[in-house]
Amino acid sequence: MRRRLLLATCLAGVVAPVGAREPRAGTAGGRLRCGADVALVDSGLAQALQRGFGRDTGLPVQLVPAPSLPLLESLAAGEIDMALTNTPAAEDELERQGLIHDRRPIALGQFLVVGPSWPRGVEPAPPGTGVAGLLQAFARAAATPSEALVFVSANDGSGVHAAEQAAWRLAGIAPQAPWYRPASGKRPLADEVHAQAAWAIVERGAWAAQGGARLRMHLDGDPALVETVRAARAFRSPHPAATLFAGWISGSRGHAVVARQRAYQVPAR
């Protein structure tokens, strides 16, 4: 219960229901089960690392796609062996509690603000005001009855959702209906954003992989929206291959795979 409350707090009380759990990893000799945030799967980064490790070692890795916060709960409980996540605040807290360990940075990415063009007559955010100024300008415009602006939230406990909630807090705004809507979760976030011609915060790799060019990129490169992808292992599931995979993806071979993904950069040593 304490762990669930902790992860909920990391999203300031906005966490989607956790889906059905995978079976417990349990044995040390079974297939390595590695959780990966949904954006890292949608972008192809997780699969590229999975394939590269398999080619180099012959060891199979079973990817478990899910939003980062539910994955971290499963990792802390030993239900998966390791995870690739992009929610540093939640990871920090679980590491302080001794529930996960061996955290290693494996990639740097970026969260973006995307959406249709500003409506005619709406004053956009002044240049250089970053995500806080952009969201403040959006909220002002959305509150105008004559404008039909929509912001779609991932609303699932993913790294995208955590980054979005942090951005609203930075802007000093509590988003609200009718212009603020949760995604249904029945299809990729990019598909919902496109279908509704909505604004959203998305992950660069996943957005590009799903045809993001159909909407405008309003903000790219803001330091407040930098994405750090880390691997972490479970204390309660000491799978021997998890140590090997963590070392491989944070080493030169794993870095070479990351460097070939256009949306990501190799973290500095």
Secondary structure by P-SEA (a helix, b strand, c coil): caaaaaaaaaaccccccccccccccccccccbbbbbcaaaaaaaaaaaaaaaaaaaccbbbbbbbccaaaaaaaaaaccccccccccaaaaaaaaaaccccccccccccbbbbbbcccccccccccccccaaaaaaaaaaaaaccccbbbbbbcccccaaaaaaaaaaaaaccccccccbbbbcccccaaaaaaaacbbbbbbaaaaaaacccccccccccccccbbbbbbbbbcccccaaaaaaaaaaacaaaaaaaaaccccccccc
